[in-house]
């Protein structure tokens, strides 16, 4: 029952007394003393990791009345997503898109502008401003919801205790006892054997967000979401981009028809693709050029390519370094993911894990849903995450988004299904704004018409997909969606028409 103000006064007084006792003890003892603090009161929950999954879980715990601490070693909340991932990349995607429109489309719109030029430092500054504002916003939300923000590296030293270490030298800062511990440490860049990332010439997605100049030639290793987004940014700003992909298709996990259409659009935009190819080495020469050795994935004669910058974007892996899992007997699978049950509990019931560090798609919104569910399991014994209704989005232009099953997955499972499609070229709003590439595609159960999947490539696909996500969450049919009135003229009418085409026939195509 102590309110926040008096609670803070109490904590400060306690810390002052503790420091005073420590000083007196040292003055009377010639032996070296190790300084170690433990929380005076056991917390209901300690969250290790302040990314999307961790900070959302901490806020939800605070809202439900739990005493909660969130430990983050980065020095800024938001994790990879907010600091060096989702958020800064979207800022650059947006700015580079406007630049591309100004230099390539203004003339056809009747807009004449002379002397358009690029100010890369200013573009980077806007990106950093967005990141800074959002990280500070999370700190405000922590205070608002009574979440204790602890800066440092969290290490589990017992089923109900976490050690907080100083990031640069590993010095112990404090120990926190808790009834429950939630691991939300996220993921890190997947390294490519034989290629050393220096974040200047050979970069990860982190380095690609902060290049100081526009490379004339950018070699992109990996045709997945992260790589294609960053490749699009630098292509719009003037780089020649070559994408090297080991698999026969880009965007692994997406619907093959949509991925094929997406690749055609990116090729029209100037990106070059080298499919079923791998990079075996990349070396920076004294002149600053990066020499890369490539060869066919199935074997064949090696060949060389040169680039000013090489971006390694082959995926991410769970981050569990110095987390202390072995000290409490928590196993990981062969891919380094923490093993959990349906309530996100590890082999130690008081310790749970969520987000990129466990199985499933490495998506910020998936981690957020799991964070809320994990806290609800702690407080009420009930939680909910529908893994069939988690959307994926690629924020290029046009955007690509999907939710639910792909055609390939339904065929593999032997499911009898129907397909309905509608192109944006037949959508009045898309034609009006001269942005009509792509289509909407629905997959439904042949007998019940229940929505099984939806795949969109087109303007604003990341926003449009939410209608299908809601449909899948509540078991809607394509007829339910088609019979729902959609405003005219809007891009969303393409979703209505594709749903109509699935169970009947579209009107405008």
Secondary structure, DSSP 8 states (H G I E B T S, - for coil): ---HHHHHHHHHHHHHHHHHHHHHHHHT--S------B-SS-EEEEEE--BHHHHHHHHHHHHTT--EEEEESSSSTBHHHHHHSHHHHHHHHHHHHHHHHHHHTTGGGT---S-----HHHHHHHHHHHHHHHHHHHHHHHHHTTEEEEESEEEEEETTEEEEE-TTT--EEEEEEEEEEEE---EEE---TT----SSSEE-HHHHTS-SS--SEEEEE--SHHHHHHHHHHHHTT-EEEEEESSSSSSTTS-HHHHHHHHHHHHHTT-EEEETEEEEEEEE-TTS-EEEEEEETTS---EEEEESEEEE-S-EEE--TT--GGGGT--B-TTS-B---TTSB-SSTTEEE-GGGSSS---HHHHHHHHHHHHHHHHHS-----GGG--EEE-SSSEEEEEE--HHHHHHHT--EEEEEEEGGG-HHHHHTT----EEEEEEETTT-BEEEEEEEETTHHHHHHHHHHHHHTT-BHHHHHTS---SS-THHHHHHHHHHHHS--S--
